[in-house]
Amino acid sequence: MIGLKGDINPLLSKFYTIKDANKQSGGLASQEQVQSWWKEASQQRAAVGEPDWLGWRPERHGPQNLRDYLLSEGVPERALAKDGRDRLEPDLEAHVHQWALGLAREGYSTHDIAKLSGGLMSQTTVHRLSQRVPLRRPAVEVPAGATEWRRAESGGPRTWKDYMLGEGVPEDAFTMDRRGYLVVPEIRESLRLWVIGLGREVDESRRGRRYGSNTAAAMSGLGIRPATVRNWWQESSRQRQEAGVPAEVLPEWWWPEHPGDTVREHLVRQGVREDSLAVNGNGVLPKPIREQVWRWVTALGQQVDEATGRRRYSADKVAEMTGLLVGSTVRSWWRKVSQEQPMGVVEHQLKPDPEMEKAFPWRDGADPAGRVYAPFADENGAVHPTVRANADHVRAEGFAHSLKWLKDIARDPDDPRLPVAMANDMERLWSLLEQDVAAEVRRTIKGEDPPFARIKPALLEARHLRDHEKILEGQWGLFLTTRPAETPADQRMSLSNGRILGLYPGAVLENEEEVESFSQTYTRFPDFAMDVPNKNGPLFTMAGEAVTNYTAFANTATRPNTAEPQLDHSVINAEFVAFAVRMPTNKGRWRWQGIVALVALDNAFDPIANPHGMIIANYGDTYLPLLA
């Protein structure tokens, strides 16, 4: 019985449970006895102490990830296997998390930790863990002349790093993570300021021309990229533009002095430089002028025509009056005010937006509301005409591990979520799911409204909730459009009919910088973030904290009377299933893009177990810390 703990049941593709072990014994060992033996075994392992690999770090001539290291130390392959819910054996998982937190304290990025795990952890899981502990980095005293150093014509340090070492800064202060970023923030900021200062000066060795980005990168002595240098210079230039904007030059009560007068012309008359009014590639004004225009635009948006009860001015009219904005930007600002979202930092309860049911699911990480993901976007952030023209050729494929996982649920006679007979029909249903996913993607590419509603959000009432869930009363939940008792079997939006409930949209975050930037703006991240697999690449994140559709309003279920939150799989009736979609790009090429769809299982339509038709989704155990 002890040997079954931590082993995977080959029939179910998940770790043996106490109930499974009881069945395997033929009833010779009761569930209470199995639980007692397993608890005793865990206590004995704990008494031995922590495993010695918690301090493992990659070396040049050794294994390059934790998984390979453990295999090289004799850990069997099956001990590192994950179950159908992508979970490691609990004791091993706890140690892997402990190892990851150690790396986080040393300054490793979440991207690097996930990569170094060798697939034992995802980036989003690492991100959640790292938020729970303060990072510990070496304390460094930066020399007073760090930002003023310049290379002499002869003699002296030849690089900025050599100068810093000569001033007593220790070598480990220049440690970089795997992606080439300095770990110590004081050193990173000093380097940035030194580079910015260098960009404003003349390189005498180049006959009076300014320093180039290649020269500045080489002079740092740290191997930074010229592109990083150029980015810092551009950022500094924008900040100087913003610094030239006088305060309060656009009061909320300002009105055009003559027909055709605009906010732009008024600001120029007030001494604002033209370069301080230039929008970036995403149509965004620089601060602080954006804040003043924001106040003026939103004040107009609150003026109502008493005769009609509607806004006095349309968004397009206000945009025209600014001479700076487009109508979609004005509408976005008005929408944020209606949701009471402050500029810069967004922290709000998501609200259902019917318009999002026809929205393209892959959104831009920097501007999720206004732009689609870059490979599919035109210059204005809308779906590119080339993508639209090829929409009918879009197709979707599921992932083999997801198909196996659903088969395993069906094969389990004790699992009420799917009938046993469905296991033999799963290949056909899987093909229908792929077709439905592709059809939904094609619809959103074309911006078409859904032909019918598959799901609907509604505020939760006491009758929807179990006793320990009453805290959710008054919050949003997700429901079938008709009660299970009123839904004919052949019209169910369920796996048994090869239909999905909906695609899960969100901002596409591909790397550590994008995750960090998004989390700074949307403080609820990663509450609505999904790890999404790619057919030809690593996992990426789709974050729904900014904009999302009805699928995000599905709640999950936890067991009552537990010290820590535990998912209640007896109540869960829907799963998030990943697919790869073959998509046309704005360059006329094709690429595989991952997406997640919400799929209802048969118990969602059980009129006794689920009389109200509430969708209860499995978000995975990695979300449990968010419920604590």
C-alpha positions in Angstrom: 0.0 0.0 0.0 2.8 2.4 0.8 4.4 1.8 -2.6 1.2 3.1 -4.3 1.7 6.6 -2.7 3.2 8.9 -5.3 2.7 6.3 -8.1 0.4 7.0 -11.1 -2.6 4.8 -11.8 -2.2 3.8 -15.4 -5.9 3.5 -16.0 -6.7 7.0 -14.8 -3.4 8.8 -15.6 -3.4 10.4 -12.2 -1.8 9.6 -8.8 -3.3 6.9 -6.7 -5.8 8.2 -4.2 -6.6 6.6 -0.8 -9.8 5.3 -2.4 -7.8 3.7 -5.3 -5.5 2.0 -2.9 -8.5 0.6 -1.0 -9.8 -0.9 -4.2 -6.4 -2.3 -5.2 -6.3 -4.2 -1.9 -9.6 -5.8 -2.6 -11.0 -4.3 0.6 -8.3 -5.9 2.8 -7.1 -2.4 3.8 -9.7 0.2 4.8 -9.4 3.8 3.6 -8.6 4.8 7.2 -5.8 2.3 7.4 -4.3 3.4 4.0 -4.5 7.0 5.1 -2.7 6.1 8.4 0.1 4.2 6.6 0.6 7.0 4.0 0.7 9.6 6.8 3.3 7.6 8.7 5.4 7.1 5.5 5.4 10.9 4.9 6.4 11.6 8.5 9.3 9.1 8.1 10.5 10.9 4.9 10.2 14.3 6.6 12.4 13.0 9.5 15.2 12.3 7.1 15.3 16.0 6.2 15.3 18.0 3.0 16.7 16.5 -0.2 20.2 17.6 -1.0 19.3 18.8 -4.5 17.5 21.9 -3.2 20.7 23.8 -3.7 21.3 22.6 -7.3 22.3 25.2 -9.8 23.3 24.7 -13.4 27.0 24.3 -14.2 28.7 24.6 -17.6 29.5 21.0 -18.0 26.6 19.4 -16.1 22.9 19.0 -16.5 21.2 22.2 -17.6 17.9 21.7 -15.9 16.6 20.2 -12.6 14.8 17.3 -14.3 17.9 16.1 -16.1 19.9 16.5 -12.9 17.5 14.3 -11.0 17.6 11.7 -13.7 21.4 11.7 -13.7 21.3 11.2 -9.9 19.3 8.0 -10.4 15.7 9.3 -9.8 13.5 7.1 -12.0 11.6 8.7 -14.9 8.3 7.6 -13.5 8.9 9.5 -10.3 9.0 12.7 -12.2 5.8 12.0 -14.2 2.8 14.3 -13.9 -0.8 13.1 -13.7 -3.6 14.0 -16.0 -4.0 17.3 -14.1 -0.4 18.3 -14.7 0.6 17.7 -11.1 3.7 16.1 -9.7 3.6 13.7 -6.8 2.7 15.9 -3.8 5.9 15.5 -1.7 8.1 16.0 -4.8 6.1 19.0 -5.9 6.6 20.6 -2.5 10.3 20.2 -2.7 10.4 21.5 -6.3 8.5 24.6 -5.1 11.0 25.0 -2.3 13.9 24.8 -4.9 12.2 27.4 -7.1 11.7 29.8 -4.2 15.4 29.6 -3.5 16.2 30.6 -7.0 13.7 33.5 -6.8 15.4 34.8 -3.7 18.7 34.8 -5.6 17.2 37.0 -8.3 16.4 34.4 -11.0 13.4 35.5 -13.2 10.3 33.5 -13.3 11.0 32.6 -17.0 14.4 31.3 -16.1 13.2 29.3 -13.1 10.5 27.6 -15.2 13.1 26.8 -17.9 15.6 25.5 -15.4 13.0 23.2 -13.9 13.0 21.2 -17.2 9.2 21.2 -17.4 8.5 20.4 -13.8 7.0 23.9 -13.3 5.3 26.5 -15.5 6.1 30.2 -15.6 2.8 31.2 -14.1 3.2 28.8 -11.2 6.6 30.2 -10.5 5.2 33.7 -10.7 2.5 32.9 -8.1 5.1 31.3 -5.8 7.6 34.2 -6.1 5.0 36.7 -5.0 4.8 35.0 -1.6 8.4 35.7 -0.6 10.7 38.7 -0.5 13.7 38.4 -2.8 17.1 38.6 -1.2 19.8 40.2 -3.2 23.3 41.4 -2.2 23.5 44.8 -0.7 25.6 47.1 -2.8 26.9 50.6 -2.2 27.2 52.4 -5.5 30.2 54.7 -6.0 29.3 58.4 -6.2 30.9 58.7 -9.7 29.2 55.7 -11.2 27.1 57.7 -13.6 29.8 60.2 -14.5 32.7 57.9 -15.5 34.1 58.3 -19.0 36.9 56.4 -20.6 40.2 58.3 -20.8 42.2 58.4 -24.0 45.0 56.4 -22.4 45.3 54.6 -19.1 42.6 53.9 -16.5 39.6 51.5 -16.7 38.5 50.6 -20.2 34.9 49.7 -19.3 32.3 50.8 -16.8 32.5 47.5 -15.1 36.3 47.8 -14.6 35.7 51.2 -13.1 33.1 49.9 -10.7 35.3 47.0 -9.6 38.2 49.4 -9.0 35.9 51.4 -6.7 35.3 48.3 -4.5 32.0 47.0 -6.0 32.1 43.1 -5.6 32.1 40.9 -8.7 28.8 39.2 -7.6 27.0 42.5 -7.8 27.2 42.1 -11.6 25.5 38.8 -11.7 23.0 38.4 -14.5 20.1 36.1 -14.9 19.9 33.8 -17.9 18.3 36.4 -20.1 21.1 38.9 -19.5 19.5 41.2 -16.9 21.4 42.4 -13.9 20.1 41.0 -10.7 21.0 43.8 -8.3 18.6 46.8 -8.9 21.1 49.4 -7.7 23.7 48.3 -10.3 21.1 48.0 -13.0 19.8 51.6 -12.4 23.3 53.0 -12.2 24.2 51.4 -15.5 21.0 52.8 -17.1 21.8 56.3 -15.9 25.4 56.1 -17.1 24.2 54.9 -20.5 21.7 57.7 -20.8 24.3 60.3 -19.9 26.7 58.9 -22.5 24.0 59.2 -25.1 23.9 63.0 -24.6 27.6 63.5 -25.2 30.0 63.6 -28.1 32.6 60.8 -28.7 35.8 62.7 -29.5 37.2 59.5 -31.1 34.4 59.7 -33.7 35.2 63.3 -34.9 32.6 65.0 -32.8 29.7 62.6 -33.4 27.6 61.2 -30.6 28.3 57.9 -29.0 26.7 55.0 -30.9 24.7 52.2 -29.2 27.3 49.6 -30.2 30.1 51.7 -28.6 28.1 52.3 -25.4 27.2 48.6 -25.1 30.9 47.6 -25.5 32.1 50.3 -23.0 29.8 48.9 -20.4 31.9 45.7 -20.2 28.8 43.7 -19.3 27.7 42.4 -22.7 24.5 44.4 -22.8 22.8 44.5 -26.2 22.9 47.7 -28.3 19.1 47.4 -28.6 18.9 47.8 -24.8 21.0 51.0 -25.1 18.7 52.4 -27.8 15.6 51.6 -25.7 17.1 53.5 -22.7 17.9 56.5 -24.9 14.5 56.6 -26.4 12.8 56.4 -23.0 15.0 59.2 -21.8 14.0 61.3 -24.8 10.3 60.8 -24.1 10.8 61.8 -20.5 12.5 65.0 -21.5 9.6 65.8 -23.9 7.2 65.3 -21.0 9.2 67.4 -18.7 8.6 70.4 -21.1 4.8 70.3 -20.6 3.5 73.1 -18.3 1.1 72.1 -15.5 -2.6 72.6 -15.9 -2.7 74.0 -19.4 -6.0 72.2 -20.2 -8.6 72.9 -17.6 -11.8 70.8 -17.8 -13.9 73.9 -18.6 -11.8 74.8 -21.7 -13.8 75.2 -25.0 -12.6 75.9 -28.6 -12.2 79.6 -29.2 -13.5 79.4 -32.8 -14.9 76.7 -35.2 -12.2 74.2 -36.0 -10.1 75.0 -33.0 -8.7 71.9 -31.3 -7.1 70.9 -28.0 -3.8 70.5 -29.9 -3.8 74.1 -31.1 -4.7 75.3 -27.6 -1.8 73.4 -26.1 0.6 74.8 -28.6 -0.6 78.3 -27.8 0.1 77.6 -24.2 3.7 76.7 -24.9 3.6 72.9 -25.2 6.1 71.7 -27.7 4.9 69.8 -30.8 7.2 66.8 -29.9 5.4 66.6 -26.5 2.2 65.9 -28.3 3.4 63.1 -30.6 1.7 59.8 -30.0 3.6 56.6 -30.0 3.1 53.6 -32.3 0.0 52.5 -30.2 -1.6 56.0 -30.4 -0.7 56.8 -26.8 0.1 60.4 -25.7 3.1 61.0 -23.4 2.6 61.9 -19.8 1.7 64.3 -18.2 -0.2 65.8 -21.2 -2.2 62.6 -21.5 -3.5 63.1 -17.9 -4.8 66.6 -18.8 -6.4 65.4 -22.0 -7.9 62.5 -20.1 -9.6 64.8 -17.6 -11.0 67.1 -20.4 -12.2 64.2 -22.5 -13.9 62.3 -19.6 -15.6 65.5 -18.4 -17.2 65.9 -21.8 -18.3 62.3 -21.7 -20.3 62.9 -18.5 -22.4 65.7 -20.2 -25.9 64.4 -21.0 -28.5 65.8 -23.4 -31.6 66.2 -21.2 -33.9 65.7 -24.2 -32.5 62.4 -25.2 -30.8 61.1 -22.1 -27.7 60.3 -24.1 -24.2 61.8 -24.2 -24.2 65.3 -25.6 -21.1 64.6 -27.8 -20.2 61.4 -29.6 -16.8 59.8 -29.1 -15.8 60.6 -32.7 -16.8 64.2 -32.3 -14.7 64.6 -29.1 -11.8 62.9 -30.8 -12.0 65.4 -33.7 -12.1 68.3 -31.2 -8.9 67.1 -29.6 -6.9 66.9 -32.8 -4.9 64.2 -31.0 -7.0 61.1 -30.5 -9.2 58.7 -32.4 -12.7 57.7 -31.5 -11.8 54.3 -30.2 -9.4 55.8 -27.6 -12.2 58.2 -26.4 -14.6 55.3 -26.1 -12.0 53.3 -24.2 -11.5 56.2 -21.7 -15.2 56.6 -21.2 -15.6 52.9 -20.6 -12.8 53.0 -17.9 -14.5 55.9 -16.1 -17.8 54.0 -16.1 -16.0 51.1 -14.5 -14.2 53.4 -12.1 -10.8 52.4 -13.2 -8.0 54.9 -12.4 -5.3 55.6 -15.0 -2.1 53.7 -14.7 -3.1 51.0 -12.2 -6.2 48.9 -12.9 -7.9 47.1 -10.0 -11.6 46.3 -10.5 -14.1 43.5 -10.5 -14.6 42.2 -14.0 -18.0 42.9 -15.4 -19.7 41.1 -18.3 -19.4 42.9 -21.6 -21.6 41.4 -24.4 -19.3 43.1 -27.0 -16.5 40.8 -25.9 -18.4 37.7 -27.1 -17.4 38.6 -30.7 -13.9 40.0 -29.8 -10.8 38.4 -31.3 -9.4 36.3 -28.4 -5.6 37.0 -28.7 -5.1 40.5 -27.3 -2.1 42.8 -27.1 -0.3 42.7 -23.8 0.3 46.5 -23.7 -3.2 47.5 -24.8 -5.6 44.6 -24.4 -8.7 46.6 -24.9 -7.6 48.5 -27.9 -5.4 46.2 -29.9 -5.2 42.5 -30.9 -2.0 40.5 -30.6 0.7 41.9 -32.8 1.1 39.0 -35.4 -2.6 39.4 -36.3 -2.9 43.2 -36.0 -3.1 46.0 -38.6 -1.5 49.4 -37.9 -4.6 50.5 -35.8 -4.7 47.4 -33.7 -7.6 45.8 -35.4 -7.5 42.3 -37.1 -5.4 42.7 -40.2 -7.2 42.4 -43.6 -4.9 39.5 -44.6 -6.0 37.6 -41.5 -9.6 38.2 -42.3 -9.1 37.2 -46.0 -7.8 33.8 -44.9 -10.2 33.2 -42.0 -12.0 30.3 -43.8 -8.7 28.3 -43.9 -8.2 28.4 -40.1 -8.2 25.0 -38.4 -7.6 23.6 -34.9 -5.9 20.6 -33.4 -6.1 19.3 -29.9 -3.2 18.1 -27.8 -2.8 14.4 -27.4 -2.3 14.6 -23.6 -5.7 16.4 -23.3 -7.5 13.7 -25.3 -5.9 11.0 -23.1 -6.9 12.9 -20.0 -10.6 13.1 -21.0 -10.6 9.4 -22.0 -9.3 8.6 -18.5 -12.1 10.5 -16.9 -14.6 8.6 -19.0 -13.0 5.2 -18.2 -13.3 5.7 -14.5 -16.7 4.2 -13.5 -16.6 6.1 -10.2 -16.2 9.5 -11.9 -19.7 10.9 -12.6 -18.5 13.6 -15.0 -18.5 11.5 -18.2 -20.1 8.2 -19.0 -17.9 5.1 -19.4 -19.2 4.5 -22.9 -17.9 7.8 -24.1 -14.3 6.6 -23.9 -14.7 4.5 -27.1 -16.3 7.5 -28.9 -13.8 10.1 -27.7 -11.8 10.2 -31.0 -15.0 11.3 -33.0 -16.0 13.8 -30.3 -12.5 15.2 -30.2 -12.6 15.9 -33.9 -15.9 17.7 -33.5 -14.4 19.8 -30.7 -11.5 20.8 -33.0 -14.0 21.8 -35.6 -16.0 23.9 -33.1 -12.9 25.7 -31.8 -11.9 26.5 -35.4 -15.4 27.8 -36.2 -15.4 30.1 -33.1 -12.0 31.5 -34.0 -13.2 32.2 -37.6 -16.2 34.0 -36.2 -14.1 36.2 -34.0 -11.7 37.0 -36.9 -14.7 38.3 -38.8 -16.1 40.1 -35.8 -19.4 38.4 -36.0 -21.9 38.1 -33.1 -22.5 34.5 -31.9 -25.5 33.0 -33.7 -26.9 31.9 -30.3 -25.8 32.2 -26.6 -24.0 29.2 -25.2 -23.5 30.6 -21.7 -24.7 33.6 -19.7 -23.2 35.4 -16.6 -25.5 36.1 -13.6 -25.2 37.3 -10.1 -25.0 34.4 -7.6 -27.8 34.0 -5.2 -28.0 32.0 -1.9 -29.9 29.2 -3.7 -27.0 28.7 -6.1 -24.4 28.1 -3.3 -23.5 25.6 -0.7 -23.2 26.6 3.0 -19.4 27.2 2.8 -19.7 29.2 -0.4 -22.2 31.9 0.8 -19.4 34.5 0.7 -19.8 34.4 -3.1 -23.4 35.7 -2.9 -23.8 38.8 -5.0 -20.7 38.1 -7.1 -20.8 37.0 -10.8 -21.1 33.3 -11.8 -21.6 31.5 -15.1 -24.6 29.5 -16.2 -26.0 27.5 -19.1 -28.6 29.5 -21.0 -31.3 27.0 -20.1 -31.7 24.9 -17.1 -30.5 21.3 -17.5 -34.0 19.9 -17.1 -35.1 22.1 -20.0 -32.2 21.3 -22.4 -32.7 18.4 -24.9 -29.7 16.1 -24.9 -28.9 16.8 -28.6 -28.8 20.6 -28.0 -26.4 20.5 -25.1 -23.2 22.6 -25.5 -21.1 19.8 -24.1 -18.3 17.4 -24.8 -20.9 14.7 -25.5 -22.0 16.7 -28.6 -18.5 17.9 -29.6 -19.2 21.5 -28.6 -17.4 24.0 -26.5 -18.8 26.7 -24.2 -16.4 29.3 -25.4 -12.8 30.4 -26.0 -10.9 32.0 -23.2 -9.5 35.3 -24.4 -6.7 37.4 -22.9 -3.6 39.4 -23.3 -0.7 37.4 -24.7 2.3 37.6 -22.5 5.4 35.8 -24.0 8.2 36.7 -21.7 9.2 37.9 -18.2 9.2 41.6 -19.1 5.7 41.4 -20.5 4.4 39.5 -17.5 6.1 42.0 -15.1 4.7 45.0 -17.0 1.2 43.6 -17.1 1.2 42.7 -13.4 2.3 46.3 -12.6 -0.7 47.7 -14.5 -3.3 45.1 -13.6 -2.9 44.4 -9.9 -5.3 41.3 -10.0 -2.8 39.4 -12.1 -2.5 36.4 -12.1 -6.1 35.8 -10.9 -7.4 35.4 -14.5 -4.2 34.1 -16.1 -3.9 30.9 -18.1 -0.8 28.9 -19.1 -1.3 28.0 -22.7 0.8 25.4 -24.6 2.0 26.1 -28.1 2.5 23.4 -30.7 5.9 24.7 -31.8 7.1 26.7 -28.8 7.1 27.1 -25.0 4.2 27.8 -22.8 2.9 31.4 -22.8 0.4 33.2 -20.7 -3.1 34.6 -21.6 -4.2 37.1 -19.0 -7.9 38.1 -18.7 -7.5 40.7 -16.1 -8.0 43.6 -18.6 -10.6 42.3 -21.0 -12.3 38.9 -21.2 -15.6 37.3 -22.2 -18.2 35.3 -20.3 -15.9 32.2 -19.8 -13.9 34.1 -17.1 -17.0 34.3 -14.9 -17.0 30.5 -14.2 -16.3 29.8 -10.5 -14.6 26.7 -9.2 -15.6 24.5 -6.2 -13.7 23.7 -3.0 -14.3 21.1 -0.4 -15.8 22.2 2.9 -14.1 22.0 6.3 -10.5 21.7 5.1 -7.5 23.5 6.6 -6.3 24.5 3.1 -8.4 25.0 0.0 -8.9 21.7 -1.9 -10.7 21.4 -5.3 -14.0 19.5 -5.1 -14.0 17.4 -8.2 -17.3 15.8 -7.3 -18.9 19.2 -8.1 -16.7 20.5 -11.0 -18.4 20.1 -14.3 -16.3 21.9 -16.9 -12.6 21.8 -18.0 -10.3 24.2 -19.7 -8.9 22.3 -22.7 -6.0 23.6 -24.8 -5.9 23.6 -28.6 -3.5 24.7 -31.3 -5.0 26.9 -34.0 -3.3 27.3 -37.4 -3.7 31.0 -38.0 -2.8 33.4 -40.9 -0.6 36.3 -39.9 -0.5 39.9 -41.0 2.6 39.0 -43.0 0.8 36.4 -45.1 2.4 33.5 -43.4 0.9 30.8 -41.1 1.6 30.0 -37.5 0.3 27.7 -34.8 -1.2 29.7 -31.9 -2.4 28.1 -28.6 -5.8 28.8 -27.2 -7.9 27.4 -24.3 -11.6 26.5 -24.6 -14.1 25.9 -21.8 -15.7 22.5 -22.3 -18.8 21.3 -20.3 -18.8 17.7 -19.0 -22.0 15.6 -18.8 -22.6 16.3 -15.1 -23.2 20.0 -15.9 -26.5 18.9 -17.4 -27.5 16.7 -14.5 -30.9 18.3 -13.3 -30.5 16.8 -9.8 -26.8 17.6 -9.2 -26.9 20.9 -11.0 -30.5 22.1 -11.1 -29.6 25.8 -11.8 -27.1 25.0 -14.7 -24.2 26.7 -13.0 -20.8 26.1 -14.7 -18.1 25.0 -12.1 -14.7 25.0 -13.8 -11.5 23.2 -12.9 -8.8 25.9 -12.7 -6.2 23.4 -11.4 -4.5 23.1 -8.1 -2.0 25.9 -8.9 -4.9 28.4 -8.4 -5.6 27.2 -4.8 -3.2 29.8 -3.2 -5.4 32.5 -4.7 -8.4 31.0 -2.8 -6.7 30.9 0.6 
